[in-house]
């Protein structure tokens, strides 16, 4: 799961620890065949988890910065979501090379382009097995 998160988000491998934390976070909030009808976190705490805060790992987010003194300064900065915290979202600031934890986050909702989808989903091909077998012989 960790490798899939890193690959899908196109994030450097140095974020393996953040991807591992997210994989554990999501796994503990996903249904388990060992605990019928419950998630691991629900079995542990007795409380059903709230999944409204789950977002796509590596997605772009805008984090609100502290109130600036100048009117024309930006009120938010674009970062990457790399995890969850008890008090907010863990976001990577590329410019400052640090992780920022914030609750004041706006998520960028982008769909994958049709080119990306066409590479993943291909038209089914009809293959004549008799001809294929004859070609092999």
C-alpha positions in Angstrom: 0.0 0.0 0.0 2.9 2.3 0.8 4.5 1.9 -2.5 1.2 2.3 -4.3 0.7 5.6 -2.5 4.1 6.9 -3.4 3.8 5.8 -7.1 0.3 7.2 -7.5 1.2 10.5 -5.9 4.4 10.8 -7.9 6.2 11.8 -4.7 9.8 11.2 -3.9 10.7 7.9 -2.1 12.0 10.0 0.8 8.4 10.3 1.9 8.1 6.5 2.5 7.5 7.1 6.3 4.6 9.5 5.6 3.1 7.1 3.1 3.5 4.2 5.6 1.6 6.3 8.2 -1.2 7.1 5.8 -1.4 3.4 4.8 -1.8 2.4 8.4 -4.3 5.2 9.0 -6.5 4.1 6.1 -6.1 0.4 6.9 -7.3 0.9 10.5 -10.3 2.7 9.2 -11.2 0.1 6.5 -13.4 -3.0 6.9 -11.5 -6.1 7.9 -12.5 -9.7 7.3 -11.1 -10.6 10.7 -13.6 -8.3 12.4 -16.9 -8.8 10.7 -18.9 -5.6 10.4 -16.3 -3.4 12.1 -13.1 -1.6 11.3 -10.0 -2.2 13.4 -10.2 1.3 15.0 -13.9 0.7 15.8 -13.1 -2.6 17.4 -10.3 -0.9 19.5 -12.2 2.2 20.6 -15.8 1.3 20.2 -16.4 4.4 18.1 -17.2 4.3 14.4 -14.5 6.3 12.5 -15.4 9.5 10.6 -14.1 9.2 7.1 -15.0 12.7 5.9 -11.4 13.9 6.5 -9.8 11.3 4.1 -8.2 12.9 1.0 -5.9 11.7 -1.8 -2.3 11.3 -0.6 0.0 13.7 -2.5 -2.9 16.0 -3.7 -2.4 19.7 -3.9 -3.8 21.7 -1.0 -3.9 25.4 -0.1 -3.0 26.1 3.5 -4.1 29.4 5.1 -1.1 31.4 6.4 -1.2 33.6 9.4 -2.9 37.0 8.8 -0.5 39.2 6.9 -0.1 42.9 7.4 -0.1 43.7 3.7 -3.4 43.7 1.9 -2.1 42.3 -1.4 -0.2 39.4 0.0 -1.4 35.8 -0.6 -3.5 34.4 2.2 -2.7 30.8 1.4 0.2 28.7 0.1 0.1 25.7 -2.2 1.4 22.5 -0.5 1.1 18.7 -0.9 -0.9 16.5 1.5 1.4 13.9 3.0 -0.6 12.7 6.0 -3.0 13.2 8.9 -2.4 14.4 12.4 -4.6 14.5 15.5 -5.0 18.2 15.1 -5.0 18.6 11.3 -3.5 17.6 8.0 0.2 17.1 7.4 1.3 19.1 4.3 4.7 19.3 2.7 6.1 22.8 1.9 8.6 22.3 -0.9 10.0 25.8 -0.6 10.8 25.6 3.1 11.5 21.9 3.1 9.3 21.2 6.1 6.0 19.6 7.1 3.2 22.0 8.1 0.3 20.8 10.2 -2.9 22.7 9.7 -6.6 22.5 9.9 -7.2 25.5 7.6 -6.8 23.6 4.4 -8.6 23.8 1.0 -8.2 20.8 -1.3 -7.7 21.0 -5.0 -10.2 18.7 -6.7 -8.6 17.6 -10.0 -9.7 14.7 -12.1 -7.1 12.8 -14.0 -6.9 13.8 -17.6 -8.4 11.6 -20.3 -4.9 10.7 -21.5 -4.1 9.2 -18.1 -7.3 7.3 -18.0 -6.8 6.0 -21.6 -3.5 4.5 -20.6 -5.0 2.6 -17.7 -8.3 1.5 -19.3 -7.9 -0.1 -22.7 -10.6 -1.3 -25.1 -11.1 -5.1 -24.7 -9.7 -7.1 -27.5 -11.3 -10.2 -29.0 -8.8 -12.9 -29.6 -9.4 -16.1 -31.6 -7.7 -18.7 -29.4 -7.5 -21.2 -32.2 -5.5 -18.8 -34.4 -3.3 -18.0 -31.4 -2.6 -21.6 -30.7 -1.8 -22.2 -34.4 0.7 -19.3 -34.4 2.5 -20.8 -31.4 2.9 -24.2 -33.1 
